[in-house]
Amino acid sequence: MSIPSVSPAESTKPLRAAIIGAGAIAEVHAAGYSAAGVEVVAISDLDAALAQKRAAEWGIPHAYGDAAQLLHTHELDMVSICTPAASHHALTLLAARAGVHVLCEKPIAVDLVEAEEMIRVCEEQGVLLQIGHMLRSNPAVRTAKSLIDAGVIGAITTIRLRQAHDWGGAEQVRPTFATRASGGGGTLLDNGCHLMDLARFLVGDVEEVYARMGTLRWPIELEDSAVVTARFKSGAIGTIETSWSATGWEEGFWIHGTQGSLEWSNRHKEPELVLSTRQSGGTDWEKTDVTRYEFVAERGHNAQIASFAKAVRSGGPVACEGHDGREAVRIVLASYDSARKNRPIRLGEEATSLQEAMGDEANAVI
């Protein structure tokens, strides 16, 4: 989505942002705006005391317990919505109707109808909507995308995507993620929506999914482990792995094509992107031509906020549009639908809301 270009005078005016929601991810947005030279002038949270605390810690001048009051009080260019997923719809509409560009944390929504309305209202109001799938802004992902688009690894045949952690060794899952009422979904929604977006970004549209999930480590209402197999419209096949029960932290991708492969993981070292090809020929099983890419650019979160600020200044485009966020959720919903029904689900035949997709069997180990 694009908006009309700003005038030269407007392009030099300092950007002003606000943050709605004062949880852990809000700190990342505050730091990202600071790095991008954007002034954060206000923060709100339903817990007004928490908003006040964060404002004092992060040097934000104003704090509120009500997002509407924040939006009606300040002249803003942009706002980050850093609240639980179920509130994204209402807050995005509120911000858009106030004429403020929106960076909405993932997932865009837990209902496809609500996601559609968010996209439509932002377009009608002439404001940008960017969804916080920060992996698109990761330099390794951007480099992999350019290599794939240039045909360096040929046609993609298989892909593996993984995002897994154990809550930093915590003794329990954060309370807002532990119940269906607060979190909506477990690791398949929380981590999976990032990976579903990454799958589409790197490979293209998904045609069908088949999922398994379980609650295997934590005494919570939601799944802490999930594996999804996917077939893409291109014919490629892949696996998407998400976990809240994996010791440590890992996100990575392994992409294989007819002419080469790309691998990237942050598991045990500073991550580098590895390209393997057979340009020099030969028949040795394990020896290939290897190119390694190391990165000094900003990681995904700061990079996505910098790109959002650039889009606001220039009139777009954004790094991840609303329809991209919607399609990532569509794949997540199809995966929940598949796990509940124990069969493959074709995209376009999935449930349209998280409640429908998970049904009454949300707590079952499948």
C-alpha positions as CSV (number, residue, x, y, z in Angstrom):
1,M,0.0,0.0,0.0
2,S,1.2,3.5,-0.8
3,I,0.1,7.0,0.3
4,P,0.7,10.3,-1.5
5,S,4.3,11.5,-1.3
6,V,5.0,14.1,1.4
7,S,6.2,17.6,0.6
8,P,9.9,18.6,1.0
9,A,9.0,20.6,4.1
10,E,7.2,17.6,5.6
11,S,10.1,15.3,4.8
12,T,12.4,17.3,7.2
13,K,9.9,17.5,10.0
14,P,10.7,15.2,12.9
15,L,8.5,12.2,13.1
16,R,6.4,11.7,16.2
17,A,5.3,8.2,17.3
18,A,3.3,6.6,20.1
19,I,3.2,3.1,21.5
20,I,0.0,1.3,22.5
21,G,0.7,-1.5,24.9
22,A,3.5,-1.6,27.5
23,G,4.6,-5.2,27.5
24,A,7.9,-6.7,26.6
25,I,7.7,-6.1,22.8
26,A,7.0,-2.4,23.4
27,E,10.6,-1.9,24.6
28,V,11.8,-3.2,21.3
29,H,9.6,-0.6,19.5
30,A,10.8,2.2,21.7
31,A,14.4,1.3,21.1
32,G,13.8,0.9,17.3
33,Y,12.2,4.4,17.1
34,S,15.0,5.9,19.0
35,A,17.6,4.3,16.6
36,A,15.6,5.6,13.6
37,G,15.5,9.1,15.0
38,V,11.8,9.1,15.7
39,E,10.5,10.8,18.8
40,V,8.2,8.7,21.0
41,V,5.9,11.2,22.6
42,A,3.4,8.9,24.4
43,I,2.6,5.4,25.6
44,S,-0.6,3.8,26.8
45,D,-1.6,0.6,28.4
46,L,-4.8,-0.6,30.1
47,D,-2.6,-0.9,33.2
48,A,-2.0,2.9,33.6
49,A,0.6,2.3,36.3
50,L,2.6,0.1,33.9
51,A,2.4,2.8,31.2
52,Q,3.7,5.4,33.7
53,K,6.5,3.1,34.7
54,R,7.6,2.4,31.1
55,A,7.4,6.1,30.3
56,A,9.8,7.0,33.1
57,E,12.1,4.1,32.2
58,W,12.2,4.9,28.5
59,G,12.1,8.7,28.6
60,I,8.6,9.0,27.1
61,P,6.9,12.3,28.1
62,H,3.3,11.2,28.3
63,A,1.5,8.1,29.6
64,Y,-2.1,7.0,29.5
65,G,-4.4,4.3,30.5
66,D,-6.6,4.7,27.5
67,A,-5.5,4.5,23.8
68,A,-8.3,6.7,22.6
69,Q,-7.2,9.5,24.9
70,L,-3.6,9.2,23.7
71,L,-4.7,9.4,20.0
72,H,-7.0,12.3,20.6
73,T,-4.5,14.3,22.6
74,H,-1.4,14.2,20.4
75,E,-0.5,15.0,16.8
76,L,1.2,11.8,15.7
77,D,2.7,10.5,12.5
78,M,2.7,6.8,13.5
79,V,1.8,4.4,16.2
80,S,3.0,0.9,17.2
81,I,0.3,-1.4,18.4
82,C,2.0,-3.8,20.9
83,T,-1.0,-5.3,22.6
84,P,-2.4,-8.9,22.6
85,A,-3.7,-10.1,19.2
86,A,-7.4,-9.9,20.0
87,S,-7.2,-6.1,20.5
88,H,-5.3,-5.4,17.2
89,H,-8.5,-5.0,15.2
90,A,-10.2,-2.3,17.3
91,L,-7.0,-0.4,18.0
92,T,-5.9,-0.3,14.3
93,L,-9.3,1.1,13.4
94,L,-9.1,3.7,16.1
95,A,-5.6,4.8,15.0
96,A,-6.5,4.8,11.3
97,R,-9.6,6.9,11.8
98,A,-7.4,9.4,13.8
99,G,-5.2,9.6,10.6
100,V,-2.2,7.9,12.1
101,H,0.0,5.4,10.2
102,V,0.0,2.0,12.0
103,L,2.7,-0.6,12.7
104,C,0.7,-3.5,14.2
105,E,2.5,-6.3,15.9
106,K,1.9,-9.8,14.6
107,P,-0.4,-11.5,14.1
108,I,-2.5,-8.9,12.3
109,A,-5.7,-10.4,13.9
110,V,-7.1,-13.8,14.9
111,D,-10.1,-13.4,12.5
112,L,-9.8,-13.1,8.8
113,V,-12.9,-10.9,8.6
114,E,-11.4,-8.5,11.1
115,A,-8.1,-8.5,9.2
116,E,-9.9,-7.5,6.0
117,E,-11.6,-4.6,7.8
118,M,-8.3,-3.4,9.2
119,I,-6.8,-3.4,5.6
120,R,-9.9,-1.7,4.1
121,V,-10.2,1.1,6.8
122,C,-6.5,1.9,6.6
123,E,-6.8,2.2,2.8
124,E,-9.9,4.4,3.1
125,Q,-8.3,6.7,5.6
126,G,-5.1,7.0,3.5
127,V,-2.8,5.6,6.2
128,L,-0.1,3.0,6.0
129,L,-0.5,-0.4,7.7
130,Q,2.6,-2.4,8.3
131,I,2.5,-5.8,10.1
132,G,5.4,-6.6,12.5
133,H,6.8,-9.6,10.7
134,M,10.3,-8.5,11.4
135,L,12.0,-11.5,9.7
136,R,11.4,-9.9,6.3
137,S,13.7,-7.1,7.5
138,N,16.5,-9.4,8.7
139,P,19.5,-8.9,6.5
140,A,20.0,-12.7,6.0
141,V,16.5,-13.1,4.9
142,R,16.7,-10.1,2.5
143,T,19.9,-11.6,1.0
144,A,18.4,-15.0,0.7
145,K,15.4,-13.5,-1.1
146,S,17.6,-11.6,-3.6
147,L,19.6,-14.8,-4.3
148,I,16.4,-16.8,-4.8
149,D,14.9,-14.1,-7.0
150,A,18.1,-14.1,-9.1
151,G,17.8,-17.8,-9.7
152,V,21.0,-18.7,-7.9
153,I,19.7,-21.8,-6.3
154,G,17.3,-22.7,-9.1
155,A,13.7,-23.8,-8.5
156,I,13.0,-24.3,-4.8
157,T,12.2,-28.0,-4.0
158,T,12.1,-28.2,-0.2
159,I,12.2,-25.7,2.7
160,R,12.5,-26.1,6.5
161,L,11.7,-23.2,8.8
162,R,12.1,-23.2,12.6
163,Q,11.5,-20.8,15.5
164,A,11.9,-22.4,19.0
165,H,12.7,-21.4,22.5
166,D,12.0,-22.1,26.2
167,W,11.0,-18.6,27.4
168,G,14.6,-17.9,28.4
169,G,14.7,-20.6,31.0
170,A,11.7,-19.2,32.8
171,E,9.8,-21.4,35.3
172,Q,6.5,-20.7,33.6
173,V,5.1,-19.3,30.4
174,R,4.3,-15.6,30.5
175,P,0.7,-15.3,31.9
176,T,-0.6,-13.4,28.8
177,F,0.5,-16.4,26.6
178,A,-0.7,-19.2,28.9
179,T,-4.5,-19.2,28.4
180,R,-6.8,-19.3,25.4
181,A,-8.6,-16.2,26.6
182,S,-5.4,-14.1,26.7
183,G,-3.1,-15.7,24.2
184,G,-5.6,-17.0,21.7
185,G,-3.2,-19.6,20.4
186,G,0.1,-21.1,21.5
187,T,3.4,-21.4,19.7
188,L,1.7,-22.1,16.4
189,L,0.2,-18.7,16.5
190,D,3.0,-16.9,18.3
191,N,6.0,-18.2,16.4
192,G,4.1,-19.8,13.5
193,C,2.7,-16.6,12.1
194,H,6.3,-15.3,11.6
195,L,7.3,-18.5,9.8
196,M,4.2,-18.6,7.7
197,D,4.9,-15.1,6.5
198,L,8.6,-16.1,5.9
199,A,7.4,-19.1,3.9
200,R,5.3,-16.9,1.6
201,F,8.0,-14.3,1.3
202,L,10.7,-16.8,0.2
203,V,8.8,-19.5,-1.6
204,G,5.4,-18.1,-2.6
205,D,1.8,-19.0,-1.8
206,V,0.9,-22.1,0.2
207,E,-1.6,-24.5,-1.3
208,E,-2.1,-27.1,1.5
209,V,-1.0,-27.8,5.1
210,Y,-1.1,-30.8,7.5
211,A,-0.3,-30.1,11.2
212,R,0.4,-31.8,14.4
213,M,0.6,-30.1,17.8
214,G,0.7,-30.9,21.4
215,T,1.1,-29.5,25.0
216,L,4.1,-31.4,26.1
217,R,6.1,-29.3,28.6
218,W,4.0,-26.5,30.2
219,P,0.8,-26.8,32.3
220,I,-1.0,-24.3,30.0
221,E,-4.2,-24.3,27.9
222,L,-2.4,-23.9,24.6
223,E,0.0,-25.9,22.5
224,D,3.7,-25.6,23.2
225,S,5.0,-27.7,20.3
226,A,3.8,-27.9,16.6
227,V,5.0,-29.1,13.3
228,V,3.3,-28.2,10.0
229,T,4.0,-29.7,6.6
230,A,3.1,-27.5,3.6
231,R,2.8,-27.8,-0.1
232,F,3.3,-24.7,-2.1
233,K,1.5,-23.7,-5.3
234,S,4.9,-23.9,-7.0
235,G,5.1,-27.6,-6.1
236,A,7.7,-27.1,-3.4
237,I,7.2,-28.9,-0.1
238,G,8.3,-27.8,3.4
239,T,8.1,-28.2,7.2
240,I,7.5,-25.4,9.7
241,E,8.6,-26.1,13.3
242,T,7.6,-24.1,16.3
243,S,8.2,-24.7,20.0
244,W,8.0,-23.2,23.5
245,S,9.6,-26.4,24.7
246,A,13.1,-26.2,23.1
247,T,16.1,-25.4,25.4
248,G,17.7,-22.1,24.3
249,W,16.6,-20.1,21.3
250,E,16.7,-20.8,17.6
251,E,15.3,-19.4,14.4
252,G,16.5,-20.5,11.1
253,F,15.8,-21.6,7.5
254,W,17.1,-24.3,5.2
255,I,16.1,-23.9,1.6
256,H,17.0,-26.4,-1.1
257,G,16.7,-25.7,-4.9
258,T,17.6,-27.5,-8.1
259,Q,20.9,-25.6,-8.3
260,G,21.9,-25.0,-4.7
261,S,20.9,-24.4,-1.1
262,L,20.7,-21.7,1.5
263,E,21.1,-22.2,5.2
264,W,20.9,-19.8,8.2
265,S,20.5,-20.3,11.9
266,N,21.3,-18.4,15.0
267,R,21.5,-21.5,17.2
268,H,25.1,-21.6,18.5
269,K,27.0,-18.7,16.9
270,E,26.7,-15.3,15.2
271,P,24.5,-16.3,12.3
272,E,25.8,-16.3,8.8
273,L,24.0,-17.2,5.6
274,V,25.6,-20.1,3.8
275,L,25.1,-20.7,0.0
276,S,26.1,-24.1,-1.3
277,T,26.3,-24.8,-5.0
278,R,28.2,-27.1,-7.4
279,Q,29.5,-24.6,-9.9
280,S,32.9,-26.3,-10.1
281,G,31.3,-29.7,-10.8
282,G,32.5,-32.9,-9.2
283,T,30.7,-35.9,-7.7
284,D,31.8,-35.7,-4.1
285,W,28.8,-36.2,-1.8
286,E,29.6,-33.6,0.8
287,K,32.0,-31.1,-0.9
288,T,30.3,-28.2,-2.5
289,D,31.2,-24.6,-3.5
290,V,30.4,-22.6,-0.4
291,T,29.8,-18.8,-0.1
292,R,29.4,-17.3,3.3
293,Y,27.6,-14.0,4.0
294,E,28.2,-12.2,7.2
295,F,26.1,-9.2,8.3
296,V,26.8,-6.0,10.3
297,A,23.4,-4.4,9.5
298,E,20.7,-4.0,12.0
299,R,18.7,-7.1,13.0
300,G,15.0,-7.5,12.1
301,H,13.2,-5.4,14.7
302,N,15.2,-2.2,14.4
303,A,15.4,-2.6,10.6
304,Q,11.6,-3.0,10.3
305,I,11.0,0.1,12.4
306,A,13.5,2.1,10.3
307,S,11.8,0.9,7.1
308,F,8.4,1.9,8.5
309,A,9.7,5.4,9.3
310,K,11.1,5.6,5.8
311,A,7.7,4.5,4.3
312,V,5.9,7.2,6.4
313,R,8.3,9.8,5.1
314,S,8.2,8.7,1.4
315,G,4.6,7.5,1.2
316,G,5.4,3.8,1.1
317,P,5.7,1.0,0.4
318,V,6.0,-0.8,3.7
319,A,8.0,-3.9,4.5
320,C,5.0,-6.2,5.2
321,E,1.6,-5.1,4.0
322,G,-1.7,-5.9,5.6
323,H,-2.6,-8.5,3.1
324,D,0.7,-10.3,3.9
325,G,-0.3,-10.4,7.6
326,R,-3.7,-11.7,6.7
327,E,-2.3,-14.5,4.5
328,A,0.1,-15.6,7.3
329,V,-2.9,-15.8,9.7
330,R,-4.8,-17.8,7.0
331,I,-2.1,-20.4,7.0
332,V,-2.0,-20.5,10.8
333,L,-5.8,-21.0,10.9
334,A,-5.6,-23.8,8.3
335,S,-2.9,-25.5,10.4
336,Y,-5.1,-25.4,13.6
337,D,-8.0,-26.7,11.5
338,S,-5.8,-29.5,10.2
339,A,-4.5,-30.5,13.7
340,R,-8.1,-30.6,15.1
341,K,-9.5,-32.6,12.1
342,N,-6.3,-34.7,11.7
343,R,-6.3,-34.2,7.9
344,P,-4.7,-31.9,5.3
345,I,-6.5,-28.6,4.7
346,R,-6.3,-26.7,1.5
347,L,-6.0,-22.9,1.7
348,G,-9.3,-21.3,0.9
349,E,-11.1,-24.1,2.8
350,E,-9.8,-23.2,6.3
351,A,-11.7,-21.8,9.2
352,T,-11.9,-18.0,9.2
353,S,-11.3,-17.4,12.9
354,L,-9.1,-18.8,15.6
355,Q,-12.1,-19.8,17.7
356,E,-13.6,-21.8,14.7
357,A,-10.2,-23.3,13.8
358,M,-9.4,-24.5,17.3
359,G,-13.0,-25.5,18.3
360,D,-13.7,-27.2,21.6
361,E,-10.6,-29.4,21.3
362,A,-8.1,-26.6,21.8
363,N,-6.6,-28.2,24.8
364,A,-6.2,-31.6,23.4
365,V,-2.8,-33.1,22.6
366,I,-3.2,-34.1,18.9
